[in-house]
Structure formats: structure tokens, C-alpha cells
């Protein structure tokens, strides 16, 4: 028996990813995690926006404006991703000494720069020399590609540091900082593996016919679909971990309603009952002793 499933693999992955991101945003906002991790929340919003734009705009716009939109969003994603790493590093190692901060930052950036310089080919500068819209898009695309590679390398390095040394500071195993970092590192490792495998295939493959060329392109599509599908369990991991409070977090208790204190009588003033009695007495005396007015 064959079932007629009317959805493609890309559509299923897109639906699961977008739905999981919406649930994650609800958790971040509803559990007051967005205030603690504002750049991480911004990054999730940006990824959801890119998914929505891909679904709504692909095939409905001209190629150049469509490429400009997605390349710009990719560049913004790299910038926000770097800010997320800075945010998590400050929360994890905020109590570290300044010397340790400087040494660790230099080592992490040096490793990232070496990988960035040696991984993949760099296009010739004359490709971007002409002042045209296409050259500008190519330059922005190069920044997005190399920036994403650098971001993945830095993410893996920071994730390794937090897992190894986070317990000594503010990022233990059950802390939200380490749980977020584990998810980001998992995604980064998956993307690096996919990029490395595809680079090896692109350098070694020599298709002799159109059928072989299409088979290689199909393999590339399967690799990227697998990478996108691996993002869904990471989203579920974040949903569960960020819903649960950290160990030692004080539960929120509703504040009791404020009670307005009664005003104390001024010094030397008689009690209210005595004042009322005196006013009543004076009024009765006034009614008896008041002379009658002449017409």
C-alpha cells in the first residue's frame, strides 16, 4: 500500500522548524527569558523572519531583488550571531579576571582567523572591482559566507570553553547559558560538517554526464536538508530547558496588597469620638442660645 503524502521534505522541515521557533519565542517571552537573553531572542526572531521570507517571496520576485533581501538578512544574522556569543560569554565568565578574558579572546579569535583563511577558496578582488549592483551583492554574499564560517568556528570554541570551565563560574550544567550554548554548538558543528563534506565532494567530483551532475546536486540537497532537520531537535531542547527554572532560582511570589495605614491623631488633639461629641454639644447650645432675628 502506498500513501499519497502531498508534502515534500523541504515543506515538512520548514513547517516543523517555524512552528518550533514560534513555541520557543512564546517560552522566551512568557517565562521572562527574553530579558536575560535579548540578543539570543533577537537571533531566533531573525531566523524565523528568514524562514517566512523564503516561503513567501521565493519564486514571486525577480532574482536580483530577492538575492539582495536574503543576502542582507544573512549579513544581519552574522552580526546578531556574534552579539549572541558576546552575550553568552559575559554571562558565563563575567567573574573571570581581565587577564584571562584577554588571553582567551586572543586564542579564540586566532583559531577562528586561521580556519577562516584556510577553509575554502577566496575569489579574486577584480570580481568586486566594478561599481555595479551585482558586484555589491557578490561582496555582501562573500561577507555572509565567510562570516557564517567564522561564527560557526567561534561558536564551537566558546561552547567547548563553557562546557569545560563554566561550572567554575556562572554556567553550570543546568544553567540556561550552558544549555543555550550546547544547542548553538550542535548547530554549528552540523553546519561545519556539511560544509566540509560538500567541499570535498566539489573538489573531487568530476561528472562526465548530465545525469552524474544532477546526482551530485541531489546529494547536496540531501546534505542541506539533513542539516536543516537537525535544527528541529535543538529547538525542542531549548524549549524544554528554557521552560524549566535554573537550580536555585527563587519562585515568584505574588506581593500582598498594600494596606493604607490609619492616620495617627495629632499631638494634643482629642480622640475623634470626643471631637464629635463636642461639635454636637456646641451645635445644640447654639440652637438654644441663638437670638431670634428681627424681621
N, C-alpha and C positions, 0 to 999 in steps of 0.2 A: 504494500500500500504506500502510495506517495502522497505526501501532504503538500498542498499548494500554499507555500508561505510567501506572501506578497511583499516582503521587505528584504532589502539587500543587507549585507553585512555592515556596510557603512551607515545605513539608516538605523540599524539596531544599536550600533555603538554610539551614534550621535544621540539617540533618544535616551539611552541609559546614562550617558555622561552628562547631558544637560539636566536631566531630572535629578541626578545625584548632586550636581552643583547647586541647584535651587534648594534642595534639602539642607545642604551644607551652609548655605547663606542664612537659612532660617535658624539653624543651630547657632551660627556665629552671632546673629543679632538677638535671638531670643535668650541665649544663655550668657549674654554680656561678654562674649569673647572678641567681638569686633573692636571694642575699646582697648583691649590689651594687645591685639594684633591688627592694627589698622592697615598696614601695607599688605599683609597676607590676605586680608579680606578684599582689599583693592585688586590684588592679583587674581583672586577667584572671580570677581566681577568682570575683569578684563577678559579672562579666558571664556567665560560664559558669553560675553559680548562677541568675541571672535567666532564662537560656535554658531551663535544666532545669525551673525552676518554672513557666514559661509552658507547657511541654509537658505537665507532669504535673498541673497544677492548673486549667488553663483549661477551663471547661465542667463542672467537677466540684465547684465550691464556689459558695456564694451570692455575689452580686455585691459586697456591701459588704465582707466579709472578704477577698475576692480583690483588690478595689481597694486595701484597706489594705496588703496584703502587697506588691503591686507598687509602690505609691507610696512605701512605706518603703524598699524596695530602690533605687528611683530616687534618693531623697534621699541614701542611703548612697553611691550611685555618684557623685553630685556631690561629696560630701565627699572621697571617695578620689581622684577625678579631680583635685581641687585639690591634694591632697597629692602626687600624681604630678608635677604641674607644679613644685611646690616642690623635689621630689627631683631632677628633671632640671635645673632651673635652678641648683641648688647644685653639681651635678656638672659642668655646662658652664662656669659662671662663678664657680667657687669662688675663683679667684685675682684676681678683679676688685676694684677699690678700693671702699671703702664708699660713697663719694660716687656712683660710677657705679651701684652697686646701688640706692641710694635714688632717684636720678633715673629710672632705667629702670623701677623698680617703680611709681613715681607715674605715669609716662606710660602704661604698660601698663594699670594699673587705671583711669585716667581714660578711656582709649578704651573699655575694657570697660563702664564705667558709662554712658557716653553711648549706646553701642549698646543696652545693656540698657534704658535709659529710653525710647528712641525706637522700638525694634523691638517691634511688636505692641501690642495693647491691654491695659490693666490693668483688672481688674474693680473694681467699687465695693466700698468697705470694708464696707458693710452686708451684703454677701454672706457675710462671715465673722463678723458681729456676734453671731449667735445661738450659744449654747453647746450645740452638738449634735455628734454624731459625723460627720454629713455636712459641717458647716461646717469641722470639723477636717481632714477628708480633702481638702476643697477648698483649704484653706490649704496643706497639705503638697503637694498637686498643683501649686499655683502656685509654691511654692518649688522643686520639682523642675524645672518647665518653665523658669522664669527662671534657675535655677541652671545648667541644662544649656546654655542660650543663652550665659550668661556664661562658662562653662567652654569652650565652643567658640571664642568670640572670643579668650580668653586663650591657648588652645592655638595658634591660628593666629599670634598675635603672638609668642609665645615660640618657635615653630618658625621664624618668619622671622628672629628675632634670632640663633638658634643657627646657622642656615644662613649668615647673613651674617658673623657675628663669632665663631662657635665655633672656627674654625681658630686664632685668636689665643690661645685659652685651652686647654681640655681637651676640646673637642668637634669634632674634625676630621671630614672626610667619612666615614672608615671607622670612626669610633668608635661604640660601641653607643649612647651618649647621643644622638648626632645621628640615627642610624638609627631609634631608637625614636620620636624627636620627629617625624621625617618621616612615619612611619606614623600617629601621632596627629593631625598636622596634616592629612593626607589625609582621614582620617575626619571631622574637624571641618569641613573645607571642604565635603565632601559633605553633611553634615547641614545646614549653613547654606544651601547651595544649595537643598536640598529644602524646607526651611522657608520660604525666600524665595519660591520658585515657588508653593508651596501657599498662602501668604499672599496673593499676587497673584491667584491663582485664586479664593480665597474672597471677596476684596473685589470682584472684577469680575464673577464669575459670577452670573447671575440665572436659575435654572432655572424654566421655565414649566410643566413637567410632571414626573411621577414618573420617566419614562424619562431625562430630562436630569439629574435629581438623582442617579439611580443611575449614570449615566455619569460624573458628577463624582466620586462616591465611588470608582468603579472606577479613575479616573485617580489619585486619592490613594493607593489601594492599590498601583498600579504604581510610583509615585514612591518609596514607602517600601520596597517590595521591591527596587527598584534600589539604594537606599541600603544596604540590608542585604547585598545581593550584593556591593557594592563593598568590604565589610569583609573578605571572604574573601581577596582578593589581599593586603591589608595583613597579615593573619595569616600568610600564606605568606612575605611579605617579612620579618617578624620572625623566623620560624622559621629561615630561611636565614641572616640576618645575625647572629642571636644564637648560632647554632651555630658560626660562624667566629670565631676569636680576633681580637682587635684587633691592629693592627700594633704590633710591639714588645713584645707580651706574651710573657713568658718561658714556655717549655713546662715543664710539671710533670715533675720527675724524681723517681723513687721514691728515698727515703732509704735508704742502705745499712744493713744490720742493725748494731746496736751490738755492739761487741766488749768483753767484760769484761776489763780489764787484769789481768795476774797480779800478786798482792800481792808487793811487794818485801820481802826479808828485813830484819828489824830490825837496827839498827846493832850490830855486835859479835857477832851470832849466827852460828854456823857454818852452812854450807850444809846443805840437807835431807839429802843423802846422808851427810854426816859425822854429823848427829844420829842418823840411823837406825843407822849403824854403831856409835855409842857406846851407844845403847839396846840393841842386840843383844849387844854385848860385856858390858854390865852384867848383862843377864839371864843370860848363860852363866856369868859369875862367881858370880852369886847361886845358881845351881843347884849349883855345886861347893862353895862355902864355907858354904852354909846348914847349920847344925847340925840333926841329927835330933831331932825332938820325942819326949820321953818319953811312953810310954803312960800 
